[in-house]
Amino acid sequence: MEQADLIWHNGELVAWEDAKIHVLTHGLHYGTGVFEGVRAYETARGTAIFRHQDHIDRLYKSAELYYMPIPFTPEEIRTATHELLIANGLRECYIRPIAYRGYGTMGLFPLEAPVDVSIAAWPWGAYLGEDSKSVGVRAKVSSWRKISGDSMIPAAKATGQYLNSILAKIEVHKAGYHEAVLLDERGYVSECSGENIFIVRDGRISTPPLSAGNLDGISRRSIIQIAADRGFELVERDFDRGELYLADEVFITGTAAELVPVCEIDDHTIGDGVRGLITTELQRTYEDALFGRDERYLRWLDFVQVPAPTA
């Protein structure tokens, strides 16, 4: 991990190495936390945080679902993020806001523990590697199923829930693959360990509905909008793992990974085994949106006045 100088913690900027929590922090023991993954890009008009307000809104909704009142307003979190990027001189970076139950009580009843909030930002390239966006990745369907809405809240981006994804990620990594595909409790495709998934067949794009236990991804929303703007037919529907193998193209989306083609699943080559035409077109438009090159999507950008580095 490439460090930055400062982290925002409970209203103050502190040195990276001093941003510490108590060993008896409630969230450390019970996973009582919610977080976001956000990216800022350097555009021709300056540094811009992609869909910042949407990420902040989802952070607050996740916190509300787990009865965690965040002791700052959404606008304070937005302003703090701007201040953090400016103080660190970060013109392009990954941003991690997190709210969690802090030190003060132990046990499964969490409501007496304070809610602490931190925001970190640092330079971080594409999660699955820069080559992944052009060459693609190999995936495997995990034996671990996606957590059910009967047990937890898949709609929330909560820290403890990601143990589910970690198990799947480790399993497929040990088997020699880049990414895991998780099925839901019914056996339908849900999502990958850290990304939403799309298939293309006969020119039609499909993605699992949110009822499959997948996260309402911000990148997912962006691709659904871009596909509509480009005139593609896109439906949200259930499909099983067999349709993954039969697809002409498969791609995955997430803030950390961005948009990545999948060239192989369970040792079945997808299409021609290379990035497909529709995937390429959507990826190009998505990246134009990220970097402010498409006027239609400038509304998705929250510009930050990060000063240019001094010579």
Secondary structure, DSSP 4 states (H G I P E B T S, - for coil): ----SEEEETTEEEEGGG----TT-HHHHH--EEE--EEEEEETTEEEEETHHHHHHHHHHHHHHTT---SS-HHHHHHHHHHHHHHHT-SSEEEEEEEEE-SS--SS--TTS-EEEEEEEE----TT-TTHHHH-EEEEE-SSPPPPTTTS-TTS-BTGGGHHHHHHHHHHHHTT-SEEEEE-TTSBEEEESSSEEEEEETTEEEE--GGGT----HHHHHHHHHHHHTT-EEEE---BHHHHHH-SEEEEEETTTEEEEEEEETTEEPTTSS--HHHHHHHHHHHHHHTT--GGGGGGEEEE-PPPPP-
